[in-house]
Amino acid sequence: MYVCLCKGITDHQIRRAVAEGADSMRDLRRELGVCTDCGKCGVCANRLLRDTLNTAPAVNVSMADAPQWAVG
C-alpha cells in the first residue's frame, strides 16, 4: 500500500527501512523522503513505524552463544 503519494513510498519500503535500522520519523524522512512534501502521510507513516518496531522479533541469545571471555 502507498503511504506517501508525493514520494511514492510504500509500507514495504518503510518496513524494510526499519529492518535496516531506522527507528524514528527523522530516519524515515532522511532515508525515504517521507513527510517532506505535503505531510499528509505523517500519521500513517508514524503508526507503521511504531507498529513495525513493536513487532520486530526479539533477539534470543543464550550463554552458550557468548564468547568465552564474556562468560564470568
Gaussian input, Z-matrix of N, CA and C with variables (Angstrom, degrees):
# hf/3-21g

backbone

0 1
 N
 C     1     B1
 C     2     B2     1     A1
 N     3     B3     2     A2     1     D1
 C     4     B4     3     A3     2     D2
 C     5     B5     4     A4     3     D3
 N     6     B6     5     A5     4     D4
 C     7     B7     6     A6     5     D5
 C     8     B8     7     A7     6     D6
 N     9     B9     8     A8     7     D7
 C    10    B10     9     A9     8     D8
 C    11    B11    10    A10     9     D9
 N    12    B12    11    A11    10    D10
 C    13    B13    12    A12    11    D11
 C    14    B14    13    A13    12    D12
 N    15    B15    14    A14    13    D13
 C    16    B16    15    A15    14    D14
 C    17    B17    16    A16    15    D15
 N    18    B18    17    A17    16    D16
 C    19    B19    18    A18    17    D17
 C    20    B20    19    A19    18    D18
 N    21    B21    20    A20    19    D19
 C    22    B22    21    A21    20    D20
 C    23    B23    22    A22    21    D21
 N    24    B24    23    A23    22    D22
 C    25    B25    24    A24    23    D23
 C    26    B26    25    A25    24    D24
 N    27    B27    26    A26    25    D25
 C    28    B28    27    A27    26    D26
 C    29    B29    28    A28    27    D27
 N    30    B30    29    A29    28    D28
 C    31    B31    30    A30    29    D29
 C    32    B32    31    A31    30    D30
 N    33    B33    32    A32    31    D31
 C    34    B34    33    A33    32    D32
 C    35    B35    34    A34    33    D33
 N    36    B36    35    A35    34    D34
 C    37    B37    36    A36    35    D35
 C    38    B38    37    A37    36    D36
 N    39    B39    38    A38    37    D37
 C    40    B40    39    A39    38    D38
 C    41    B41    40    A40    39    D39
 N    42    B42    41    A41    40    D40
 C    43    B43    42    A42    41    D41
 C    44    B44    43    A43    42    D42
 N    45    B45    44    A44    43    D43
 C    46    B46    45    A45    44    D44
 C    47    B47    46    A46    45    D45
 N    48    B48    47    A47    46    D46
 C    49    B49    48    A48    47    D47
 C    50    B50    49    A49    48    D48
 N    51    B51    50    A50    49    D49
 C    52    B52    51    A51    50    D50
 C    53    B53    52    A52    51    D51
 N    54    B54    53    A53    52    D52
 C    55    B55    54    A54    53    D53
 C    56    B56    55    A55    54    D54
 N    57    B57    56    A56    55    D55
 C    58    B58    57    A57    56    D56
 C    59    B59    58    A58    57    D57
 N    60    B60    59    A59    58    D58
 C    61    B61    60    A60    59    D59
 C    62    B62    61    A61    60    D60
 N    63    B63    62    A62    61    D61
 C    64    B64    63    A63    62    D62
 C    65    B65    64    A64    63    D63
 N    66    B66    65    A65    64    D64
 C    67    B67    66    A66    65    D65
 C    68    B68    67    A67    66    D66
 N    69    B69    68    A68    67    D67
 C    70    B70    69    A69    68    D68
 C    71    B71    70    A70    69    D69
 N    72    B72    71    A71    70    D70
 C    73    B73    72    A72    71    D71
 C    74    B74    73    A73    72    D72
 N    75    B75    74    A74    73    D73
 C    76    B76    75    A75    74    D74
 C    77    B77    76    A76    75    D75
 N    78    B78    77    A77    76    D76
 C    79    B79    78    A78    77    D77
 C    80    B80    79    A79    78    D78
 N    81    B81    80    A80    79    D79
 C    82    B82    81    A81    80    D80
 C    83    B83    82    A82    81    D81
 N    84    B84    83    A83    82    D82
 C    85    B85    84    A84    83    D83
 C    86    B86    85    A85    84    D84
 N    87    B87    86    A86    85    D85
 C    88    B88    87    A87    86    D86
 C    89    B89    88    A88    87    D87
 N    90    B90    89    A89    88    D88
 C    91    B91    90    A90    89    D89
 C    92    B92    91    A91    90    D90
 N    93    B93    92    A92    91    D91
 C    94    B94    93    A93    92    D92
 C    95    B95    94    A94    93    D93
 N    96    B96    95    A95    94    D94
 C    97    B97    96    A96    95    D95
 C    98    B98    97    A97    96    D96
 N    99    B99    98    A98    97    D97
 C   100   B100    99    A99    98    D98
 C   101   B101   100   A100    99    D99
 N   102   B102   101   A101   100   D100
 C   103   B103   102   A102   101   D101
 C   104   B104   103   A103   102   D102
 N   105   B105   104   A104   103   D103
 C   106   B106   105   A105   104   D104
 C   107   B107   106   A106   105   D105
 N   108   B108   107   A107   106   D106
 C   109   B109   108   A108   107   D107
 C   110   B110   109   A109   108   D108
 N   111   B111   110   A110   109   D109
 C   112   B112   111   A111   110   D110
 C   113   B113   112   A112   111   D111
 N   114   B114   113   A113   112   D112
 C   115   B115   114   A114   113   D113
 C   116   B116   115   A115   114   D114
 N   117   B117   116   A116   115   D115
 C   118   B118   117   A117   116   D116
 C   119   B119   118   A118   117   D117
 N   120   B120   119   A119   118   D118
 C   121   B121   120   A120   119   D119
 C   122   B122   121   A121   120   D120
 N   123   B123   122   A122   121   D121
 C   124   B124   123   A123   122   D122
 C   125   B125   124   A124   123   D123
 N   126   B126   125   A125   124   D124
 C   127   B127   126   A126   125   D125
 C   128   B128   127   A127   126   D126
 N   129   B129   128   A128   127   D127
 C   130   B130   129   A129   128   D128
 C   131   B131   130   A130   129   D129
 N   132   B132   131   A131   130   D130
 C   133   B133   132   A132   131   D131
 C   134   B134   133   A133   132   D132
 N   135   B135   134   A134   133   D133
 C   136   B136   135   A135   134   D134
 C   137   B137   136   A136   135   D135
 N   138   B138   137   A137   136   D136
 C   139   B139   138   A138   137   D137
 C   140   B140   139   A139   138   D138
 N   141   B141   140   A140   139   D139
 C   142   B142   141   A141   140   D140
 C   143   B143   142   A142   141   D141
 N   144   B144   143   A143   142   D142
 C   145   B145   144   A144   143   D143
 C   146   B146   145   A145   144   D144
 N   147   B147   146   A146   145   D145
 C   148   B148   147   A147   146   D146
 C   149   B149   148   A148   147   D147
 N   150   B150   149   A149   148   D148
 C   151   B151   150   A150   149   D149
 C   152   B152   151   A151   150   D150
 N   153   B153   152   A152   151   D151
 C   154   B154   153   A153   152   D152
 C   155   B155   154   A154   153   D153
 N   156   B156   155   A155   154   D154
 C   157   B157   156   A156   155   D155
 C   158   B158   157   A157   156   D156
 N   159   B159   158   A158   157   D157
 C   160   B160   159   A159   158   D158
 C   161   B161   160   A160   159   D159
 N   162   B162   161   A161   160   D160
 C   163   B163   162   A162   161   D161
 C   164   B164   163   A163   162   D162
 N   165   B165   164   A164   163   D163
 C   166   B166   165   A165   164   D164
 C   167   B167   166   A166   165   D165
 N   168   B168   167   A167   166   D166
 C   169   B169   168   A168   167   D167
 C   170   B170   169   A169   168   D168
 N   171   B171   170   A170   169   D169
 C   172   B172   171   A171   170   D170
 C   173   B173   172   A172   171   D171
 N   174   B174   173   A173   172   D172
 C   175   B175   174   A174   173   D173
 C   176   B176   175   A175   174   D174
 N   177   B177   176   A176   175   D175
 C   178   B178   177   A177   176   D176
 C   179   B179   178   A178   177   D177
 N   180   B180   179   A179   178   D178
 C   181   B181   180   A180   179   D179
 C   182   B182   181   A181   180   D180
 N   183   B183   182   A182   181   D181
 C   184   B184   183   A183   182   D182
 C   185   B185   184   A184   183   D183
 N   186   B186   185   A185   184   D184
 C   187   B187   186   A186   185   D185
 C   188   B188   187   A187   186   D186
 N   189   B189   188   A188   187   D187
 C   190   B190   189   A189   188   D188
 C   191   B191   190   A190   189   D189
 N   192   B192   191   A191   190   D190
 C   193   B193   192   A192   191   D191
 C   194   B194   193   A193   192   D192
 N   195   B195   194   A194   193   D193
 C   196   B196   195   A195   194   D194
 C   197   B197   196   A196   195   D195
 N   198   B198   197   A197   196   D196
 C   199   B199   198   A198   197   D197
 C   200   B200   199   A199   198   D198
 N   201   B201   200   A200   199   D199
 C   202   B202   201   A201   200   D200
 C   203   B203   202   A202   201   D201
 N   204   B204   203   A203   202   D202
 C   205   B205   204   A204   203   D203
 C   206   B206   205   A205   204   D204
 N   207   B207   206   A206   205   D205
 C   208   B208   207   A207   206   D206
 C   209   B209   208   A208   207   D207
 N   210   B210   209   A209   208   D208
 C   211   B211   210   A210   209   D209
 C   212   B212   211   A211   210   D210
 N   213   B213   212   A212   211   D211
 C   214   B214   213   A213   212   D212
 C   215   B215   214   A214   213   D213

   B1=1.4396
   B2=1.5279
   B3=1.3148
   B4=1.4629
   B5=1.5275
   B6=1.3044
   B7=1.4575
   B8=1.5214
   B9=1.3174
   B10=1.4610
   B11=1.5267
   B12=1.3234
   B13=1.4642
   B14=1.5240
   B15=1.3163
   B16=1.4658
   B17=1.5239
   B18=1.3243
   B19=1.4685
   B20=1.5261
   B21=1.3338
   B22=1.4612
   B23=1.5213
   B24=1.3370
   B25=1.4630
   B26=1.5262
   B27=1.3330
   B28=1.4662
   B29=1.5266
   B30=1.3319
   B31=1.4588
   B32=1.5228
   B33=1.3175
   B34=1.4677
   B35=1.5324
   B36=1.3217
   B37=1.4657
   B38=1.5288
   B39=1.3183
   B40=1.4611
   B41=1.5230
   B42=1.3318
   B43=1.4719
   B44=1.5290
   B45=1.3196
   B46=1.4646
   B47=1.5327
   B48=1.3350
   B49=1.4661
   B50=1.5287
   B51=1.3330
   B52=1.4636
   B53=1.5245
   B54=1.3221
   B55=1.4681
   B56=1.5233
   B57=1.3195
   B58=1.4667
   B59=1.5276
   B60=1.3457
   B61=1.4565
   B62=1.5149
   B63=1.3227
   B64=1.4675
   B65=1.5266
   B66=1.3290
   B67=1.4587
   B68=1.5266
   B69=1.3278
   B70=1.4606
   B71=1.5252
   B72=1.3248
   B73=1.4587
   B74=1.5213
   B75=1.3164
   B76=1.4676
   B77=1.5282
   B78=1.3445
   B79=1.4672
   B80=1.5249
   B81=1.3438
   B82=1.4667
   B83=1.5248
   B84=1.3068
   B85=1.4658
   B86=1.5283
   B87=1.3286
   B88=1.4623
   B89=1.5355
   B90=1.3265
   B91=1.4597
   B92=1.5266
   B93=1.3431
   B94=1.4638
   B95=1.5216
   B96=1.3204
   B97=1.4562
   B98=1.5143
   B99=1.3272
   B100=1.4624
   B101=1.5244
   B102=1.3131
   B103=1.4769
   B104=1.5189
   B105=1.3094
   B106=1.4628
   B107=1.5232
   B108=1.3280
   B109=1.4664
   B110=1.5258
   B111=1.3182
   B112=1.4700
   B113=1.5229
   B114=1.3377
   B115=1.4589
   B116=1.5112
   B117=1.3329
   B118=1.4621
   B119=1.5271
   B120=1.3173
   B121=1.4633
   B122=1.5268
   B123=1.3168
   B124=1.4596
   B125=1.5131
   B126=1.3160
   B127=1.4637
   B128=1.5224
   B129=1.3183
   B130=1.4620
   B131=1.5259
   B132=1.3186
   B133=1.4624
   B134=1.5230
   B135=1.3155
   B136=1.4606
   B137=1.5253
   B138=1.3197
   B139=1.4624
   B140=1.5257
   B141=1.3228
   B142=1.4590
   B143=1.5284
   B144=1.3157
   B145=1.4639
   B146=1.5243
   B147=1.3211
   B148=1.4714
   B149=1.5243
   B150=1.3354
   B151=1.4679
   B152=1.5186
   B153=1.3204
   B154=1.4629
   B155=1.5200
   B156=1.3185
   B157=1.4666
   B158=1.5269
   B159=1.3390
   B160=1.4633
   B161=1.5205
   B162=1.3243
   B163=1.4635
   B164=1.5178
   B165=1.3353
   B166=1.4678
   B167=1.5219
   B168=1.3216
   B169=1.4664
   B170=1.5253
   B171=1.3113
   B172=1.4619
   B173=1.5217
   B174=1.2942
   B175=1.4574
   B176=1.5171
   B177=1.3114
   B178=1.4530
   B179=1.5193
   B180=1.3163
   B181=1.4608
   B182=1.5203
   B183=1.3103
   B184=1.4597
   B185=1.5193
   B186=1.2993
   B187=1.4648
   B188=1.5214
   B189=1.3189
   B190=1.4621
   B191=1.5270
   B192=1.3383
   B193=1.4589
   B194=1.5262
   B195=1.3321
   B196=1.4623
   B197=1.5263
   B198=1.3275
   B199=1.4664
   B200=1.5305
   B201=1.2912
   B202=1.4652
   B203=1.5237
   B204=1.3227
   B205=1.4553
   B206=1.5187
   B207=1.3604
   B208=1.4575
   B209=1.5223
   B210=1.3142
   B211=1.4592
   B212=1.5171
   B213=1.3251
   B214=1.4476
   B215=1.4329
   A1=108.01
   A2=114.93
   A3=119.47
   A4=109.40
   A5=116.01
   A6=122.42
   A7=108.95
   A8=116.99
   A9=122.78
   A10=108.72
   A11=115.90
   A12=120.02
   A13=111.73
   A14=117.25
   A15=120.15
   A16=111.73
   A17=116.36
   A18=121.67
   A19=112.89
   A20=117.39
   A21=120.81
   A22=113.26
   A23=117.06
   A24=122.39
   A25=109.35
   A26=115.19
   A27=120.52
   A28=111.32
   A29=114.93
   A30=119.93
   A31=111.12
   A32=117.54
   A33=120.81
   A34=110.78
   A35=116.82
   A36=120.47
   A37=111.04
   A38=116.58
   A39=120.11
   A40=109.99
   A41=117.11
   A42=120.11
   A43=111.31
   A44=116.62
   A45=120.38
   A46=110.55
   A47=116.83
   A48=120.15
   A49=110.58
   A50=116.90
   A51=120.65
   A52=109.89
   A53=116.93
   A54=120.64
   A55=111.34
   A56=116.37
   A57=121.25
   A58=112.71
   A59=117.11
   A60=119.71
   A61=117.85
   A62=118.76
   A63=119.70
   A64=108.77
   A65=116.74
   A66=118.69
   A67=112.77
   A68=116.53
   A69=120.42
   A70=109.37
   A71=114.75
   A72=119.32
   A73=109.98
   A74=116.80
   A75=120.42
   A76=109.96
   A77=116.98
   A78=120.87
   A79=110.89
   A80=116.50
   A81=120.04
   A82=110.91
   A83=116.85
   A84=121.20
   A85=110.07
   A86=115.88
   A87=120.90
   A88=111.36
   A89=117.11
   A90=120.81
   A91=114.10
   A92=116.55
   A93=119.75
   A94=114.34
   A95=117.53
   A96=120.10
   A97=113.78
   A98=117.37
   A99=121.83
   A100=109.31
   A101=117.38
   A102=124.28
   A103=113.86
   A104=117.99
   A105=118.86
   A106=112.68
   A107=117.52
   A108=119.87
   A109=109.91
   A110=117.85
   A111=120.10
   A112=113.11
   A113=118.45
   A114=121.83
   A115=116.12
   A116=118.02
   A117=120.31
   A118=113.12
   A119=117.74
   A120=121.44
   A121=112.14
   A122=117.97
   A123=121.81
   A124=115.04
   A125=117.42
   A126=120.57
   A127=110.41
   A128=116.86
   A129=121.13
   A130=111.11
   A131=117.35
   A132=121.12
   A133=110.78
   A134=117.53
   A135=121.36
   A136=110.88
   A137=117.55
   A138=121.30
   A139=110.25
   A140=116.75
   A141=121.63
   A142=110.83
   A143=117.08
   A144=121.75
   A145=110.34
   A146=117.64
   A147=122.20
   A148=111.45
   A149=116.85
   A150=120.06
   A151=111.13
   A152=116.85
   A153=121.09
   A154=110.60
   A155=117.47
   A156=120.36
   A157=111.28
   A158=116.69
   A159=120.70
   A160=113.48
   A161=117.44
   A162=119.84
   A163=112.44
   A164=116.89
   A165=119.70
   A166=108.81
   A167=117.43
   A168=119.60
   A169=111.14
   A170=115.17
   A171=120.32
   A172=109.52
   A173=115.02
   A174=120.15
   A175=107.81
   A176=116.16
   A177=121.56
   A178=108.70
   A179=116.31
   A180=121.15
   A181=107.98
   A182=116.20
   A183=119.59
   A184=109.17
   A185=116.85
   A186=121.15
   A187=111.09
   A188=117.73
   A189=120.76
   A190=110.74
   A191=116.77
   A192=121.24
   A193=112.57
   A194=117.62
   A195=121.54
   A196=110.09
   A197=116.32
   A198=118.73
   A199=109.99
   A200=117.08
   A201=121.71
   A202=112.29
   A203=118.29
   A204=120.26
   A205=112.15
   A206=117.33
   A207=120.79
   A208=112.09
   A209=117.44
   A210=120.74
   A211=108.54
   A212=115.96
   A213=119.44
   A214=112.59
   D1=143.20
   D2=176.48
   D3=-77.83
   D4=131.58
   D5=176.63
   D6=-100.37
   D7=-45.24
   D8=179.80
   D9=-116.14
   D10=108.14
   D11=-179.90
   D12=-74.06
   D13=-31.60
   D14=-179.29
   D15=-62.30
   D16=-41.33
   D17=-177.03
   D18=-104.92
   D19=-4.74
   D20=-179.90
   D21=68.90
   D22=35.92
   D23=-177.50
   D24=-91.94
   D25=131.87
   D26=-179.10
   D27=-103.61
   D28=166.98
   D29=176.17
   D30=-63.05
   D31=-32.89
   D32=178.58
   D33=-63.94
   D34=-39.68
   D35=179.09
   D36=-66.01
   D37=-38.77
   D38=178.64
   D39=-67.32
   D40=-44.92
   D41=178.29
   D42=-60.86
   D43=-40.58
   D44=178.75
   D45=-64.66
   D46=-41.63
   D47=178.91
   D48=-62.09
   D49=-39.64
   D50=177.41
   D51=-65.40
   D52=-42.41
   D53=178.52
   D54=-62.03
   D55=-27.96
   D56=-179.85
   D57=-91.97
   D58=5.40
   D59=172.87
   D60=120.68
   D61=-9.65
   D62=178.49
   D63=-66.52
   D64=131.23
   D65=179.62
   D66=-136.52
   D67=17.68
   D68=177.87
   D69=-151.61
   D70=163.07
   D71=176.00
   D72=-64.30
   D73=-33.17
   D74=177.03
   D75=-59.10
   D76=-43.20
   D77=177.76
   D78=-62.13
   D79=-45.46
   D80=-179.59
   D81=-64.91
   D82=-37.83
   D83=178.90
   D84=-63.66
   D85=-44.79
   D86=-178.47
   D87=-69.56
   D88=-43.64
   D89=-174.40
   D90=-80.82
   D91=-36.69
   D92=-173.88
   D93=-115.07
   D94=-20.80
   D95=-176.85
   D96=89.16
   D97=12.84
   D98=179.05
   D99=-62.32
   D100=138.37
   D101=176.48
   D102=64.89
   D103=28.75
   D104=179.08
   D105=-104.06
   D106=-6.06
   D107=177.11
   D108=-111.08
   D109=-99.16
   D110=-174.51
   D111=-80.23
   D112=-25.28
   D113=177.49
   D114=85.80
   D115=-2.48
   D116=-177.88
   D117=-67.12
   D118=-18.46
   D119=-178.96
   D120=-83.00
   D121=-7.20
   D122=-172.76
   D123=-56.01
   D124=-47.17
   D125=-177.76
   D126=-64.40
   D127=-47.34
   D128=-179.36
   D129=-65.33
   D130=-43.73
   D131=-179.70
   D132=-63.94
   D133=-41.79
   D134=179.25
   D135=-65.96
   D136=-42.27
   D137=177.96
   D138=-62.15
   D139=-44.09
   D140=179.02
   D141=-64.09
   D142=-41.12
   D143=176.71
   D144=-59.21
   D145=-51.64
   D146=-178.83
   D147=-62.50
   D148=-45.59
   D149=179.66
   D150=-61.15
   D151=-41.37
   D152=-179.45
   D153=-67.75
   D154=-41.41
   D155=177.58
   D156=-64.17
   D157=-38.30
   D158=-178.19
   D159=-74.21
   D160=-21.20
   D161=-178.91
   D162=-105.24
   D163=6.84
   D164=178.68
   D165=-64.18
   D166=138.07
   D167=-179.13
   D168=-64.52
   D169=138.48
   D170=178.16
   D171=-75.33
   D172=146.59
   D173=177.54
   D174=-87.36
   D175=125.78
   D176=-179.52
   D177=-108.28
   D178=112.03
   D179=-178.94
   D180=-118.24
   D181=127.34
   D182=177.12
   D183=-98.19
   D184=164.56
   D185=178.24
   D186=-63.74
   D187=-25.46
   D188=178.53
   D189=-66.05
   D190=-25.53
   D191=179.98
   D192=-85.52
   D193=-12.87
   D194=-177.00
   D195=-73.83
   D196=145.02
   D197=175.74
   D198=-61.82
   D199=150.43
   D200=-176.90
   D201=-59.00
   D202=-36.90
   D203=-179.11
   D204=-67.25
   D205=-21.31
   D206=-177.75
   D207=-86.38
   D208=-15.28
   D209=-177.79
   D210=-84.42
   D211=123.90
   D212=-174.04
   D213=-99.52

